[in-house]
Amino acid sequence: MPRYVIEREFPDGLNIPVNKDGAKTCLNVVGNNATDGVTWIHSYVSLDKRKTFCVYDGPNPEAIRRVATRNGLPVNRISEVQVLDPYFYH
Amino acid sequence: MDLLERDTHLEALHGWLEDASAGGGCIVLVSGEAGIGKTSLLRRFVDEQRQASRVLWGGCEALFTPHPLAPLYDIARQAGGEFAKVIAAASQREAVFNLTIEHLARTAAPTILIFEDVHWADEATLDLIKFLGRRLQRLGVMLILSYRDDELGTLHPLRSVIGDLPLGFDRRLHLLPLSGAAVAALAHAAGWPAQRLHELTCGNPFFITEVLAAADKVPDTVRDAVMARMTRLSAPARAVANLAALVPGKAERWLLEGILPTTAALLEECLAVGMTTLPDGALAFRHELARCAVEESLPPPQRQELHARILEALLQRPGSEIAAARLVHHADRAGDTAAVLRHAPLAAARAASLGAHREAAAHYASALRHAVSLPNETRAQLFEWRSYECYLTDQIAEAIEARGAALTLWRAGGNRLKEGDSLRWLSRLSWFNGQKAAAERYAAEAVAILEPLPRGRELAMAYSNSAQLAMLAGDAGPALEWGRKAIALATALDDTEILSHALNNVGTTKLIQLDAGGLEDLNRSLELALAGGYQEHAARAYCNLSSTGFRIRDFDRANRYFKEGIAYCEKQDLDSWARYMIAFRAATALAQGDWAQAAEDAQAVIEHSRVAPVTKIPALVALGRLRARRGDPGADSVLQEAWDLSLPTGEVQRIGAAAAALAEVAWLEGSPQRALAVLRLSAALAREHPDPWMKGEIAFWSWRCGDPAETANDIAAPFAAQIAGDWRAAASGWAAIGCPYEQAMALADSEEEDELRAALDIVERLEAAPMAGILRRKLRASGVRGISRGAQERTRQNPLGLTNRQMKVLAQLAQGGRNADIARRLFISEKTVDHHVSAILAKLEVRSRGEAAAAAYRLGLWAPENGERVAKK
């Protein structure tokens, strides 16, 4: 299954509290993703919390956008990526 | 052996049955390798449910050519009474299917309907599954299908059946081998070395049972284990077991007794080594794997002799209805040519009438293998029948081969009429196979041979076939000329079927040239087809009415016929025609700016395992364009596939579409010269054909990519205007047609801030990032300040992050609009509305539409007095 990095911009900053509510928000996203065979691996968030880089597995870019709509999340750019591991270079 | 490690599966089955009884129905797919315990699981489930539910159990058998609807006949026998009688008597597919539905609908109690081993199912059974699957909801049936998933190649027909099951009703159970711990426990109880047992059986429950029951020492292979158990039988019991091993499924008691003395004691002996008897006294192996092991252990001459005796016994069965497929199976293996030739054509005709065309084709092939000594005419007829059945089942290469063999035989016998008709068929088949040149050669030969003969149906069809080829290639002159001849002859012969075919070709040709008379022809073709019950012709009329609607940008008409046509085809199970329209619906939705719908339709077509190139090309083109316009990855690969598929067709409508899309991607990526080669090739092709829209699209992209095309005046208006520098006329032209993205591309040619901002507005709403980037750079370069940074800019304007479109949906929703109404008012599909509504509920953190309306009002997003959005700042 292809892997994608999704760039999202949150002009007012993204705020997912580290508590029960935050956990519920994340699980909700995971659940919405599952119906389209999309898996959220993890995300990187910029220090000002205005931009995220989300690593996803999914069947195609259309599925990534479909679940983003369902989750109410913005999509600014989708790039298909593969792993480069610096420690495999000798 | 106890059922190990299957508790969660059983629990799931019970739970689903409960849901199904409450909610109307579900389909359970039970998959796993041979011997993994699918049957054992289902038996246990059914045993536990027997009190509460009605159980109907049918199985598919490993006959060389399966008996059509075998599981349904099993079920009918179990159900007994009137149903058994009417099913046995019915010989047409529609009648059988409808009787089955009626029967299932009649009972109130929840029914468990099991089709076992559907990886062996014949085509009619697969169709029945699809048919039942689509009607599950009102039947209250739990339909369980079991199959060996490791035996399904990518093209196995079961795959597309599973893919076509209605969404939301399927439940899946995949059975895994037993864990190391479970195997170790079993080994320990039997005093075996655990590791060796696991190595030998890989945790497969059937293998474990066989191995543990085999002998005192561990055998080398599972087959050895099976055979070791057989050696315990006395000679007479062994003979009975050997005989039963040659009968796939089960060997009836009367059959065994008709060949060998079969006493109850001998049957008892067989049971003791792991065979089973069924309630009706038939003898069966506990597992197909064991039956195969025994069958293969017999020397070929002995096998052949036993098959001959089985055939004899089957034929002597008085007054019983032995399936012809069964007779052919044994006759073929007994090497009994006369019997094969007697029964195979009957089996084929029976299979064909039930819709099992794949099996019909296989039976004709069996007959032909034995037919060397038959007269040429008989063989030619068999080849023709085989060719037709292959054609119906997408085995085009085989269909061509058989039709070619028939042609040779007719020619040798001097039958000119049949020769000409065979050539006409070869023309059609070659087109299907993507060989345009061969198709045209055969078409011309057919006409040349048939014209001097008395004028009949064959000649009329040859004319209409030539018209169709010319229509598909976009050669309007010849298409109309051949079509005129076909119409005249069909009218003289009073043959409405050929008339419908010919009117379709003529009407489509006229429409592409923007001759409105084509619509009348096509509608008449549709009416004749519907009135005469010519389903394929009706489907083709719907396809051409809707797809030409897209091709000449008459979206209202396209959408009207998509709706009617897809509904018609789905009702008649004409799936490949429905998919053709769905592919063009994707292209239409893309053009109209409904990109969610475009993505859904394109994916639905592409994900299907058996889809013809002519259907796949428009879906790939729409998907590639969509990805490019959104700036998403994967545009190049799908468009390259579209291009590769389009070239062998030689048809400008397909090649040109792929070329224009490739050019659009290259232009967006800033390297337009990359597309020049494909554009030149398509421009040369388009020059020959009066198709203003395709010509326009190619001319436009050639111009855009820096290859000043000859600005022909017979191209569609918006393209012509933009090439001539009149982007304003182009933009209003696109706006009138309803193509927002094209409108923005035209406005983008302006140097004025207002137009550029209007264009940016459109592409931001569409979330078309690359075009938005181009427009922002252009605005900044011309000194404009304060350009928004990104596509999500507007969502900032309300606190919940709703997009403009979602605000509109919310406003409609708050007024109590249902999805269908909202879809109609906002010109989007119901599914898209559904996506928006889910997003709105999620963003507002509410559960129902009512709560959403209340929240919208509370937050000041919507004021009920005027139904308009209240500005939030």
Boltz contact constraints between the chains, C-beta under 6 A:
constraints:
  - contact:
      token1: [A, 9]
      token2: [B, 790]
      max_distance: 6.0
  - contact:
      token1: [A, 9]
      token2: [B, 792]
      max_distance: 6.0
  - contact:
      token1: [A, 11]
      token2: [B, 796]
      max_distance: 6.0
  - contact:
      token1: [A, 61]
      token2: [B, 632]
      max_distance: 6.0
  - contact:
      token1: [A, 61]
      token2: [B, 634]
      max_distance: 6.0
  - contact:
      token1: [A, 62]
      token2: [B, 599]
      max_distance: 6.0
  - contact:
      token1: [A, 62]
      token2: [B, 603]
      max_distance: 6.0
  - contact:
      token1: [A, 69]
      token2: [B, 835]
      max_distance: 6.0
  - contact:
      token1: [A, 69]
      token2: [B, 839]
      max_distance: 6.0
  - contact:
      token1: [A, 70]
      token2: [B, 838]
      max_distance: 6.0
  - contact:
      token1: [A, 70]
      token2: [B, 839]
      max_distance: 6.0
  - contact:
      token1: [A, 72]
      token2: [B, 801]
      max_distance: 6.0
  - contact:
      token1: [A, 72]
      token2: [B, 839]
      max_distance: 6.0
  - contact:
      token1: [A, 72]
      token2: [B, 842]
      max_distance: 6.0
  - contact:
      token1: [A, 72]
      token2: [B, 843]
      max_distance: 6.0
  - contact:
      token1: [A, 74]
      token2: [B, 792]
      max_distance: 6.0
  - contact:
      token1: [A, 76]
      token2: [B, 790]
      max_distance: 6.0
  - contact:
      token1: [A, 78]
      token2: [B, 632]
      max_distance: 6.0
  - contact:
      token1: [A, 80]
      token2: [B, 633]
      max_distance: 6.0
